[in-house]
């Protein structure tokens, strides 16, 4: 099985010493991991609204704070000793909503500026971002792995937030539109290779049984 770690996986290990104490503190307040997930989504929605109004710097700061808040839900569940499939499901769905809401805010901004190219590139960025996650989820549902690619979720935010802060929304969505779709294709090809290997092994097993 492919155990390759993504940048997000490595970041969780690197910052474990920071995440765990704050996660314990939030648990001590009586908050639940799902409530933190939804709080992060609410913050992202506010950030997207601010971006849609054209205030890129403030929107980027709100997005950054929301992403930081959202980073604690998994840590809290682990520290509570009760990570659940439903919690992971809520987190994944919330992440997809957060990205779509964010790109929706950027797309609306370009619409308000009558920037048709910006609108199209924002759509491509949103589509690529969702496909990266969908390909991985679909692959894992079929027993494959898809933890490959150059632009996972955390990396997309590392591109998006700084460029929005410096009022460069078109550059941000252009980079994501290109690299997210390349990442989706990388994952598709990775799953395709695994599928071919599975067929090959099945044929060899059948031949050896004859």
NULUMKE-174005 format. One record per residue (C-alpha): residue in one letter; z, y, x. Coordinates in steps of 0.001 Angstrom, whole numbers, padded with zeros to 6 digits, always signed. Example, Ala and Ser with C-alpha at 12.3 -4.5 7.8 and 13.67 -1.06 7.14 Angstrom:
BEGIN
A+007800-004500+012300/S+007140-001060+013670/
END
This chain:
BEGIN
X+000000+000000+000000/X-000770+003535+001211/X+002527+005329+001971/X+000943+008518+003279/X+003094+011546+002529/X+001721+014783+001139/X+002761+018200+002418/X+005027+018475-000650/X+006772+015204+000271/X+007383+016391+003823/X+008656+019765+002589/X+011281+018049+000407/X+012551+016148+003452/X+012543+019229+005698/X+014418+021413+003197/X+016756+018684+001909/X+019711+020397+003588/X+019040+023506+001478/X+017975+021835-001765/X+020935+019450-002040/X+023783+022037-001958/X+022017+024265-004484/X+021189+021235-006627/X+024876+020241-006607/X+025829+023794-007592/X+023393+023816-010524/X+024644+020411-011662/X+028165+021768-011477/X+027171+024560-013876/X+026263+021921-016448/X+022530+022549-016228/X+020164+019605-016597/X+017044+018885-014533/X+014829+019309-017611/X+016363+022705-018356/X+015514+023818-014805/X+011967+022505-015265/X+011531+024551-018443/X+013158+027601-016850/X+010590+027441-014062/X+007788+027202-016619/X+009157+030196-018517/X+009277+032213-015311/X+005714+031235-014460/X+004585+032366-017907/X+006196+035764-017359/X+004546+035998-013948/X+001159+035141-015434/X+001585+037873-018048/X+002412+040424-015355/X-000655+039326-013376/X-002825+039574-016477/X-001715+043205-016788/X-002932+043821-013230/X+000386+043998-011359/X-000387+041393-008714/X+002528+042090-006381/X+005223+041819-009063/X+003494+038794-010567/X+003420+037064-007176/X+007156+037659-006676/X+007943+036231-010122/X+005726+033209-009416/X+007497+032635-006111/X+010922+032725-007771/X+009712+030375-010524/X+008320+027873-008019/X+011613+027952-006103/X+013568+027314-009310/X+011258+024447-010263/X+011854+022815-006876/X+015413+021877-007873/X+014807+019653-010911/X+014005+016506-008943/X+016836+017174-006504/X+019302+017605-009365/X+018204+014360-011006/X+018571+012469-007723/X+022023+013903-007034/X+023143+013033-010563/X+022001+009461-009963/X+019884+009552-013083/X+016231+010134-012209/X+014240+009038-015251/X+010634+008299-016056/X+010801+010809-018894/X+012178+013484-016571/X+009327+012873-014169/X+006902+013024-017084/X+008318+016353-018276/X+008129+017735-014736/X+004490+016686-014293/X+003404+018073-017657/X+005313+021302-017000/X+003604+021665-013624/X+000170+021368-015232/X+001064+023936-017885/X+002418+026266-015192/X-000810+026127-013207/X-003005+026603-016252/X-000906+029517-017485/X-001107+031110-014031/X-004868+030782-013791/X-005122+031924-017397/X-003356+035137-016434/X-005723+035679-013516/X-008735+034874-015681/X-007581+037376-018312/X-007226+040018-015620/X-010831+039454-014521/X-011943+039596-018155/X-010226+042961-018542/X-012102+044153-015453/X-015399+042799-016817/X-015663+040703-013659/X-017734+037718-014770/X-017797+036129-011319/X-014011+036348-011130/X-013747+034677-014535/X-015985+031785-013493/X-014236+031257-010166/X-010837+031333-011906/X-012063+028626-014282/X-013250+026505-011350/X-009893+026968-009623/X-008033+025867-012752/X-010344+022893-013265/X-010022+021770-009655/X-006243+022101-009695/X-005879+020010-012839/X-008356+017397-011582/X-006402+016943-008342/X-003357+015932-010363/X-005274+013990-012999/X-007120+011841-010451/X-003810+010909-008806/X-002144+010075-012132/X-005119+008041-013355/X-005370+006208-010048/X-001691+005270-010084/X-002066+004065-013668/X-004679+001602-012405/X-002571+000440-009482/X-004271+002548-006800/X-002885+005352-004637/X-004320+008839-004235/X-001919+010796-002005/X-004712+012298+000044/X-006514+015625+000173/X-006305+019039+001768/X-004828+021080-001094/X-001972+019619-003131/X+000124+021651-005587/X+002506+023205-003056/X-000381+024141-000786/X-002177+025776-003712/X+000837+028015-004278/X+000996+028764-000552/X-002542+030106-000874/X-002125+031790-004253/X+001170+033657-003995/X+000658+035514-000685/X-002893+036558-001598/X-001781+037798-005009/X+001063+039700-003331/X-001524+041529-001215/X-003685+042150-004297/X-006456+039724-003338/X-006835+037669-006540/X-010537+036917-006090/X-010011+035556-002589/X-007095+033460-003857/X-009009+031789-006679/X-012115+031379-004490/X-010207+029411-001849/X-008495+027280-004473/X-011722+026703-006431/X-013367+025367-003282/X-010543+023388-001705/X-008998+022000-004905/X-012310+020529-006011/X-012876+019121-002524/X-009419+017554-002766/X-010271+015996-006140/X-013446+014511-004633/X-011473+013223-001629/X-009119+011435-003996/X-011974+009997-006053/X-013601+008595-002920/X-010242+007226-001752/X-009769+005387-005039/X-013365+004174-004932/X-012729+002599-001516/X-009614+000872-002848/X-011566-000392-005855/X-014226-001904-003618/X-011555-003520-001461/X-009910-004981-004570/X-013222-006480-005702/X-013825-007880-002216/X-010401-009520-002137/X-010895-010960-005612/X-014215-012508-004578/X-012672-013962-001427/X-009812-015441-003431/X-012261-016948-005911/X-014390-018438-003137/X-011387-019885-001314/X-010191-021502-004561/X-013496-023307-005094/
END
